[in-house]
Amino acid sequence: MIRIAGAPISWGVCEVPGWGHQLGPERVLSEMRDAGLEAAEIGPDGFLPADPQELAATLASYDLKAVGGFTPVLLHDAGHDPVPDITGTLAAFTAAGAEVLVLAAITGTDGYDSRPDLDDAGWKTLLSNLDRLHDVAAEQGIRAVLHPHVGTMIEQNIEVQRVLDGSSIPLCLDTGHLLIGGTDPLELARAAADRITHTHLKDVDAEFAARVQAGELSYTEAVAQGMYTPLGTGDVDIEGVVRHLVASGFDGWFTLEQDTILAGEPDGEGPVADVKTSAAFLRSLQL
């Protein structure tokens, strides 16, 4: 049986300032549980309790396991040591029984709508830091993975390949961010299944993705207009990705992560309706 988890961003909860209306943890966690999800990613700082024991108790009260979570870290600046940035997070994850530290190589500015170019020295620092953080996390029993992400230093296909060639860190395969960055998620799953130990599953409207790639829309604008869709309703071969990973021995989490921006408190079911659709699609594959 595959393991299906949820991420708070599917409910519009995000670390980016001004992202949109932020739902409270009580609603998000109860809807995760009621949708039949087994576990939750932690979400941004402040969403769930920072105290490790309180975090563990909160998730347990909703019958949810802790997956770990998305952790933006500055990795390419030679004058910045990223290890202290993850120390508290690792302590919380360990106490909560979490498995995965999902690293994103942030630019050093807010949001995901622009990024600087990285020179060879910056690349050397970034790749070295990825291996350092992987080792530091492993000492705590946590698996660190690198998440290629639009608007970070690892976005485009050539950058993903540079990480695969220049470091030993595993990857989080995010079907949406990879597609928007120019990487076919299924091709990557076939080429590097042994390096993929965590997933974020989202489907994508390819027309919106093309407009982001062309600079016609910012990433944030495209998300707000509906670039991400429930699994099985967009242009990503989600079934192909999932089936290939399972056949290759993948035993990590399939995390439903449909980036969403809310204008206010939703009427009716709200975002959980799409989560239920995605979960039903995964279960229909009968893996």
C-alpha positions in Angstrom: 0.0 0.0 0.0 1.3 3.5 -0.8 1.5 6.1 1.9 -0.5 9.3 1.3 0.2 12.5 3.2 -1.0 16.1 3.0 0.7 19.4 3.1 -0.8 22.7 4.5 -0.1 24.6 1.3 -3.0 22.6 -0.2 -5.1 24.7 2.2 -3.4 27.9 1.2 -1.0 27.9 4.2 2.4 29.3 3.1 5.5 30.9 4.4 5.5 33.7 1.7 4.4 37.1 3.1 1.1 38.2 1.6 0.4 34.8 0.0 -3.2 34.9 0.9 -5.7 34.1 3.7 -4.2 31.6 6.1 -6.5 28.9 7.6 -6.0 27.8 11.1 -4.3 24.4 12.0 -7.5 23.1 13.6 -9.4 23.2 10.4 -6.5 22.0 8.2 -5.5 19.0 10.4 -9.1 17.9 11.0 -9.8 18.0 7.3 -6.6 16.0 6.6 -7.7 13.4 9.0 -11.3 13.3 7.7 -10.0 13.0 4.1 -8.3 9.8 5.1 -4.7 11.0 4.9 -2.2 9.2 7.1 0.2 12.0 7.8 1.0 15.7 7.5 3.9 17.8 6.6 4.6 20.4 9.2 4.0 23.6 7.3 5.6 27.0 7.7 7.1 28.4 11.0 4.3 29.4 13.3 1.6 27.2 11.8 2.1 24.4 14.3 3.7 24.6 17.7 7.5 25.1 17.7 8.0 23.1 20.9 8.9 19.6 19.8 6.8 17.8 22.4 3.8 20.0 21.8 4.1 19.5 18.0 4.1 15.8 18.5 1.1 15.9 20.8 -0.8 18.2 18.4 -0.4 15.8 15.4 -1.2 12.8 17.5 -4.5 14.4 18.7 -5.6 14.4 15.0 -4.4 10.8 14.5 -1.8 12.0 12.0 1.8 11.0 11.7 4.5 13.6 11.0 6.1 13.4 7.6 8.6 16.3 8.1 8.3 19.4 6.0 9.4 22.0 3.6 12.4 24.0 4.9 13.7 27.0 2.9 17.4 27.5 3.5 20.0 29.8 2.1 22.7 27.5 0.6 24.8 29.4 -2.0 26.2 32.2 0.2 29.7 31.3 1.4 29.4 33.8 4.3 26.3 32.0 5.7 26.3 28.8 7.6 23.0 27.0 7.0 23.5 24.4 9.7 22.0 26.5 12.6 19.0 27.2 10.3 17.9 23.6 10.5 19.0 22.7 14.1 15.7 23.6 15.7 13.7 22.0 12.9 15.6 18.7 13.2 14.9 18.6 17.0 11.1 19.2 16.4 11.0 16.6 13.6 12.8 14.0 15.7 10.4 14.5 18.7 7.5 14.2 16.4 8.7 11.0 14.7 9.1 12.8 11.3 11.2 11.3 8.5 12.1 14.0 5.9 13.7 17.4 5.8 12.6 18.9 2.5 15.2 21.5 1.6 14.6 24.4 -0.9 17.6 26.4 -2.0 16.1 29.9 -1.5 17.4 33.0 -3.2 17.6 35.1 0.0 14.6 37.3 -0.9 10.9 36.7 -0.2 8.7 34.8 -2.6 9.3 32.8 -5.7 8.8 35.3 -8.5 12.5 36.1 -9.3 16.0 34.8 -8.7 19.6 35.7 -9.3 22.1 33.9 -11.4 24.6 31.6 -9.6 28.3 31.6 -10.5 30.7 28.7 -10.2 31.7 29.7 -6.7 28.1 29.9 -5.6 27.4 26.5 -7.1 30.4 25.0 -5.2 29.1 26.4 -2.0 25.5 25.2 -2.6 26.5 21.7 -3.5 28.8 21.4 -0.5 26.1 22.7 1.8 23.6 20.2 0.5 25.9 17.3 1.4 26.6 18.9 4.8 23.0 19.3 5.7 22.3 15.8 4.4 24.9 14.5 6.9 23.7 16.6 9.8 20.2 15.5 9.3 21.2 11.8 9.0 22.9 12.1 12.4 19.4 12.8 13.8 17.8 10.0 11.9 16.2 12.4 9.4 16.5 12.1 5.7 17.3 15.4 3.9 16.1 15.8 0.3 16.5 18.6 -2.1 13.3 20.1 -3.6 13.7 21.7 -7.0 11.3 24.6 -6.8 10.3 27.5 -9.1 12.0 30.7 -7.9 14.8 29.0 -6.0 18.4 28.4 -7.1 17.4 24.9 -8.3 14.6 25.3 -10.8 15.6 24.4 -14.3 16.5 21.0 -15.7 20.1 21.8 -16.1 20.2 22.8 -12.4 18.5 19.6 -11.3 21.1 17.6 -13.3 23.9 19.6 -11.7 22.7 18.6 -8.2 22.4 14.9 -9.3 26.0 15.0 -10.6 27.6 17.2 -7.9 26.1 16.0 -4.7 24.8 12.9 -3.0 21.6 14.3 -1.6 18.3 12.5 -2.6 15.5 14.5 -4.3 12.0 15.4 -3.6 10.2 14.8 -6.8 7.6 17.6 -7.1 5.6 17.0 -10.3 4.5 20.6 -10.6 7.7 22.5 -9.9 9.7 20.2 -12.1 7.3 20.6 -15.1 7.3 24.4 -14.7 11.1 24.4 -14.5 11.4 22.5 -17.7 11.9 18.9 -16.4 9.5 16.1 -17.4 8.7 14.4 -14.0 8.2 11.0 -15.6 11.6 11.2 -17.4 13.3 12.2 -14.2 11.6 9.3 -12.3 12.9 6.9 -15.0 16.4 8.4 -15.0 17.0 8.8 -11.3 14.5 6.6 -9.4 17.3 5.7 -7.0 17.7 9.3 -6.0 14.0 10.0 -5.4 13.0 9.3 -1.8 10.1 11.8 -1.3 7.4 13.2 -3.5 5.1 16.2 -3.7 2.3 15.4 -6.1 0.3 18.1 -7.9 -1.2 18.3 -11.4 -0.6 21.3 -13.7 -2.5 23.2 -16.3 0.3 23.3 -19.0 -1.0 26.5 -20.5 -0.4 28.3 -17.2 3.0 26.7 -16.9 4.0 27.9 -20.3 3.0 31.4 -19.5 5.1 31.3 -16.3 8.1 30.0 -18.4 7.6 32.8 -20.9 7.4 35.5 -18.2 3.8 36.4 -19.0 2.7 35.5 -15.5 4.6 35.4 -12.2 4.5 32.2 -10.3 2.2 33.7 -7.7 -0.2 35.0 -10.3 -0.4 31.6 -11.9 -1.1 29.8 -8.7 -3.9 32.4 -7.8 -5.5 31.8 -11.2 -5.5 28.0 -10.9 -2.3 26.6 -12.4 -2.4 23.7 -10.1 -5.3 21.2 -10.4 -6.3 18.0 -8.6 -4.4 14.8 -9.6 -5.7 13.3 -12.8 -7.2 16.5 -14.1 -4.2 18.3 -15.5 -1.3 17.7 -18.0 1.2 15.7 -15.8 1.3 12.0 -16.2 0.8 11.4 -12.5 -0.2 7.8 -12.9 3.0 7.1 -14.9 5.2 8.8 -12.3 3.6 6.9 -9.4 3.5 3.5 -11.0 7.2 3.8 -12.1 8.3 4.9 -8.6 6.4 2.1 -6.9 7.8 -0.5 -9.4 11.3 0.9 -8.7 11.0 0.2 -5.0 9.9 3.7 -3.7 8.6 3.4 -0.2 8.4 7.1 0.8 5.5 9.4 1.2 3.3 10.5 -1.7 2.4 14.0 -0.4 -0.6 15.8 -1.9 0.6 19.3 -2.3 -1.6 21.5 -4.5 -0.4 25.0 -4.0 -3.4 27.2 -3.4 -4.0 30.9 -2.6 -7.2 31.8 -0.8 -8.8 35.3 -0.9 -10.6 34.7 2.4 -12.4 32.1 4.5 -13.8 29.6 1.9 -17.4 29.0 1.4 -18.6 25.4 1.5 -16.0 22.6 1.5 -13.2 24.8 0.4 -9.7 23.4 -0.5 -10.3 20.0 1.0 -12.6 19.1 -2.0 -9.5 19.1 -4.3 -7.5 17.1 -1.7 -10.3 14.5 -1.6 -10.3 14.3 -5.4 -6.5 13.8 -5.5 -6.5 11.2 -2.8 -9.3 9.3 -4.6 -7.3 9.4 -7.8 -4.2 7.9 -6.1 -6.3 5.2 -4.4 -8.0 4.3 -7.7 -4.6 3.2 -9.1 -4.8 0.1 -6.8 -1.0 -0.1 -6.4 
